[in-house]
Amino acid sequence: MSDDIPFDKSFDLAPETVEEVVPGVRRVLADNPSPFTFKGTVSYIVGRGRVAIIDPGPLDEAHIAALLDAVRGETVTHILVTHTHRDHSPAVPRIKAATGAVVLAEGPHRPARPLHVGEAPRLDASNDTDFRPDRSLHDGEVIAGPGWTIEAVATPGHTANHMAFALKEADLLFSGDHVMAWSTPVVAPPDGAMSDYMASLQKLARRSEPVYLPGHGGAVRDAPRFVAHYIRHRQAREASVLHRLAKGEADIPTLVRAIYIGLDPRLVKAAGLSVLAHLEDLVTRGLVVTEGEPSIAGRYRLP
Ligand SMILES: [Zn+2]
């Protein structure tokens, strides 16, 4: 989408094979590639013997079998979920049933703000609304097993319930869909919120982990610098919206055409929602005005 972030799209893990990515962390790729999931969802296994699984992934028999095979002879004590999109959490009940592990996450799926009159969750087909954790995690909470200590880091924005997980022993962060090496994530109202997303990026910018392991694609290297690029990218996108509106009132399709050059046609709807996310934030800050609540069909102008 943009050439200002130093994206790294190298990632050649074969689906449903187990790979130790750093000592004490294994990963298994689900075979669910798409423009939103890249090569597929990456599930992580932390520790040896008594382990935690992060993001069991989609309800895919081959992936569930591969994950359970990977931990054969071990005890899964915890299942951690970064967020409730259908490529991350629907395998949870099956992995829980097979292992007896306790399921921990920020909470069930919820929109980032109250729905407007007549508004449906935009990408509701992508939401796992059935998900319920056994217990809710709060920001900063620590979960531990033999040889591993994980801190929950609340990172709302991509979804309201998004959490990253910091692994102390390896000095790395499981970043879910919040920060990924291959692309920026979709931030789509009402499930996502740009103001939350930016605040969560600023929160990670204050942390020191040099490596992130995301929910899709390979590791983010030099992570603090990468996060700074992400922040600048969103600020530039916001500036593009304001620049276009300085030329006159516009609707979202017009803004998408002005801002995204050479966009994959499959991503036009998601791009419109990302622009809406910026507009919601700009309207809240009084920098843009519209008739009524910001909506995908609205027209926008400078005050
Ligand atoms: Zn997601």
Residues whose N, C-alpha, C, O or C-beta is under 5 A from the ligand:
A	BS01	ZN	H85 D177
